[in-house]
């Protein structure tokens, strides 16, 4: 889409050149069509116009969720990096069945919508006004027929067009804004403003630059510690892995990523002590981001595993309450329903567990996990026909699943 927009905008400045070299243009277009048709690019393009199953359908569904979140927070938005926290507000059962939440979306796949979600409708209006102005300036740059300005103007239009289908990217946007500034400076009209920083301002700038350098260096060092923790965990040295993860936390105590990593490392040993350490690390992350759904789900999951390991009714009640709160907040989340059913089953409430697992199975039709739990429940309750029906469904979803062998042995036994 961006290339097409750039071609359309730059056509008045390049039409004469194209006419004089039409054989070369035709040959290049033919080669391009062959490359597109015989490479993965062709499949990507076909997917982009497939509104039933392709990336176009995915984008539209993502935009519907983001629009619903933006409508719920029209004035101030949800703040930067707040979308994954508010994401559940816009999700319905159809979205969950089609995509699940294995990967938690944290950005709206459209520049205007992403800005609207983060800053509210007023922020999106300012963003769109700026975009319209930049497109107008870019067209003016193309009209100058100066090759450099034609290229920069067309590039600016291409970037603004593709932003309709992708969120702003921190590593790319600064380059775009630099280009936009060059184009505005070259062809923009109006009164030119000049500003001189006050004396001594360089000291503040130097302090900020030094702080940014230190923060960046600490982040790199923390990432190295995190990678070392993962390596130790693969080798089976959980103690060294936890020390490395905690070292990463000490370097960047403001980051939830390293605390989440430390929690996963501590829980990997599957011991009561490890689970308690893991809960401590995730509690630290929750003090930084108390409503983060990834942290809340991980905390509830480890709390349930701790209750199972210790067979502690009080701990089980706490873990069950955590999953109940997550389900109340996001009732169409298949994993939440599955885990709440597990908590109920662990507490001996088979009827409530069955309800949750049936809902999870409806929300995640491609997953066998709730079906396996239902089959085990039906076998233990001597509900043989229902158990056989679940086995048939599991076989249709994943005929090579090792769970099928185990379930059939239990059923025949």
N, C-alpha and C positions, 0 to 999 in steps of 0.2 A: 504494500500500500504506500509506503514511504517512497519507494522508487517511482511508482506511477505518479504520485503527486509532484515529485521533483521533475519528472519528464514533462508533465503538463505545464508547470510554471516556467521551465526553461525553454520550452518550444519556440516562443517568439524570437529568442536570441540565437537559437541554433538551427532554425528552419532552413536558412540559406545554405549553411554548411551541409546539412543533411541532403538537400536537393543536389548539390554539386557532387556529392559522393554516394549517391543512392545505391550503386552496386555493392559498395563496401557495407553500407547499412543493411541491405537485404541479406547479404551473406552472414553478417554478424547476428542478425535476428534469427536466421535459420539455425545457426550453430547454438544460439542461446536456447531455442525451442527444443533442440535435440538433447542438450544437457539437462534441461528441466524435466523433459519427459522420461529420461533414462536414469535419473539420479534421485536420491531421497528428497530433493527439493520438490519434485513433481508431486510426490505423495503429500508433502507438507502443504502445497498449494491446494490440492484437492481437498485435504482435510479442512483447510481454512474456509472453504465454501460449502462444506457439508454441515447443514444446520440440524441434522438428526443425531450424528454420532461423532463428528469431527471436532477439531479445536474451536471452530466457530460456535458449536453448541456449548462447549465448555466455557468459552468467554461469556456468552450470553447468560449462562447460569451464574457465573461469578458476578457479573454486573447486577443481576437481580438481587443477590445477597448483599452486595455493597450498597446498592440503592436503598434497600430496606434499612440497613444500619445508618446510612446518612439521614434518612427521613426521621429516624428515632433520635438523632442528635443533630438537629438542623443548624443550630447557632454556633456552637463551639466545636462540634465534632468529637471524636473520641481521643484526640491527641496523637502525637507521633508515636508509632509502634504500639498503638492501642487497638488496632483492628482485630488482632487475633483474640483479644479479650472480649470484644463486642461481637465477634463473628457469629456466635450462636444465635444472636437476635434475628438474623436474616435467614437462617437455615430452616428448611422444611424437610419432611420425610422423603420427598422425591429426590431432593439433592443428596441426602444421606444414602439412599439406596443406589444412586448412580455413581457417586464418587467416594463415599465414606470419608472418614477423617483420619486416615493413616498418616497423611501429611496435613499439618494444620496451616491453612492459608493465613498469611499475615499481611498481604497487600491486595488491593483491588486492581485487577488487570486493566486499568484505564487511568491515564493521568488525571483527567478532571474528576473522576470518581474517587481516586486515591486521595486527592487534595480535599475533596468534599468530606470524605470520611475522617480525615485527620484534622481539618480546620473548620468544617462546617460549610454551609451553603455560601455564606459571604466570602469565604476563602476561595471556593471554587469560582465564584463570579469574578473575583480579581484575577485569578489564574486565566480564565477564559478571555477576559479583556486584554490581558497581556499577550496571550497567544494570538488573538486577532490582530493586535498592533504589530506583532513580530511578523506575521504573514504579510501584512500590508507593506512593511519595510522590506521584506525579502523580495516581494514582487517589484518594488521600486528598484532594488539592487539589480535584479535581472534586466530591467529595462535600460540600465546604463550601458549594456552590451560590453562592459569591461569584464574580461574572462574571469578574473579572480572574484569579482563581486557576483557575477552570475553563478559561479560554483558555490560560493558561500551562501548566497540567497537560496539557491535550490536545496542545498544541504539543510538549511534551517527549516524550510518548508517540509522536507522529508522527515526530519526529526519530530516536528510538531504533529505531522500526520500519523506517524507510528506511535506517538504517545497516546493516541486514542485507544490503542490496543495493548499497551504495556505501561506499567507504573514507572515513575521517575527513578532512575538508577544513580546512586551517589557517585559512582566511578565515571559515569558518562556525562551527566548533566552539567558539571562545571565547564567541560569543553564546549558544550552547546551554548552556554551563557557567554562564554568568551567570544565565540563566533558571532552571537547575536549582538554583543557590544561593538564588535568591529563593524558589522553591517550598519548598525544604527549610527555609529560615528561617521560612517562614510556617506550615507544618504539621508539620514534623519533630518527633519526640519524642526525649527523652533529655537527658542532662546537657549544658548549654551550656558550651563551653570558650572562655576568653578568653586572648589572648596579646598582650603589649605588646612591641614591638621594643626592643632595647637602645638606650641613648642613643648618639647618633652614627651610628646605622644609616642615617639619611637621607643621610649623606655617601656611603656605599657605593652606595645606590640611585641617587643623583645621578650618580655615576661610571658606573654601568651604563647609565643612561638616555642619558648623553652618548655613550658608546661605541656604543650601538645607533643613535643618531641619526647619528653619523659613518659607521658601516657602511652604514646605509640610504642616506645621501647618496652615498657612493662607489658603491653598487650602481646607483643611478639614473644617475650620471654614466657608469659603465661601460656601461650599456645604451645610452646615447646614442652612445657611441663605437662600440659594436657595430653600431647602426643606420647610423651614418655609414660604417662599413666595407662594409656590404652595399650602400649607395647607390653608393659609389665602384666597387665590383666590377661593378655593373650598368652603370655608365658606361664600364667598360673600363679604369679607372685602378687597376691592381692594386697599384702601389707605394703609393699613398695609402690603399688599402683595408687593406694590411698594416700601415701605420703606425697607422691608427685601431684595428685589432684589437689591436695590441701595446699601444696606449695603454689599452685596456680591461683588458688583462692587468695592466698596471702599477698600475691602480686596485684591482683585485681579484685579486691573484696566487693566492689560495686557491681560485678558481673554475675548474673544468675547462671550463665552457662557452666562455669567451673564448679559451682555448688551442685548443679544437677549432675554433672559428671561424677563428682565425688560421691553423691548419693547412689548412683548406679554402680560404681566400683564397690562401695561398702556392701550393697545389697547382693552383689554377685556371689558372695560366699554362701548365701542362703542359711545364715545362722541368726539366732535371735539377737546376738550382740551386733552383728553386721547391720541388721535391719534397724536397730536403735540408732546406730551411727548415721545410717542413711537418712533417717527421719530428722536427725539433728541438722544435717547439712541442708536438707530441703527446707526445713523451718527457717534457716538463715536466708535462703533464696526468697521465701515467701515474705520475709520482712521487707525485702526490696520491691517485690512485685506481688502483692497479696492476692490479686485476682487473676493471676496468670493461669489459664486452664491446663497448660502442660504441667506446671508445678503442682497444681491441686490434684490432678489425676495421678501423678507419680507418687505424691504423698499418700493418697488414699490406697493405691495399689500396694505400697510397701507396708502400710498400716494393716492391711488385710493379710498379707503374708506373715507379718509378725504375730497377728492373732492366731493364725493357723499353726504357726510353729510353736507357740507357747500354750495353745489351747486355753486362752484367757478370755472368759466371757465379757469382762469389762473392756478389754482391748477390741474384741469383736464388735461390741456395741459402738465404740468410737469409730471404727473403720466403716461399719455399716452406715452410720450417720453421715460420714464424709461422702460416701457414694450416693446416698439419698439426696444430699445437698447438690451434688453434681447433676444428678438426673433431673431434679427440680429446676435447675438452671438451664439445662440443655436436654429436654426430654426426647429428642430424636437422635441422640448420639448412641450408636449401636454398642460401642465398647462400654459406655457407662451402664447401659442396661445389662450387658453380659456380666460385668463385675458386680453389680448390685445383686443379680441373681446368685452369683457365687457366694456373696456374703450371706444372703438369706439361707442358702443351702447349708453353709457351714454352721449356721445357727439352728438348723433343723426345721426351717420353715419351707417345706417343699412346694407348697401351693404358691407362695409368693415368688419363689425361685422360678417356678414354671412360667408364671406370668411374665417375668422379666426376660427370660430366655426366649419365649415366643415372640415378644416384641423385638428383641435383638435380632432374631432370625428374619423377621419381616424387614427390618431396617438394613440388614446386611445379607442379602440373598446369596451372595457369592462366598460367604464364610461358613465353614463347617463347625466352628467353635460352639455356637449356641446349640446347633443340632446334636453335637456329640454329648453335650450336657443333658439335653432333653432325652436322648436315647438312654443314657445311664440312669436318669431319673425314672423313666418308664420301665426299664428292666428291673430296677430295685423294687418298684411298686407292682411288679407282675402285670404291667399293662403291655402285653406282648404285641398286639396289633399296632399300637401307636409306636412302639419301639421299632418294629419292622418298617413302618412308614418313614421314620427318621433315618434309618439305615439306607433305605432306597434313595432318599434325598441326598444324603452324604455321598453315596456312590455316584449320583448324577453330577454333583459339584466337583468332587475330587476322587475319581475311581482308584487312584494309586495311594490314597491316604492309609498310613499304617493303623490309624484309629479304626478303620473298618474291620481289620483282622481281629483286633482286641474286642470290639463290640460284638462281632459274630460269635466269637468264642464264649463271651458272657451270655449271649442270647441262647446259644445251643446248650450251654452247660446248665 
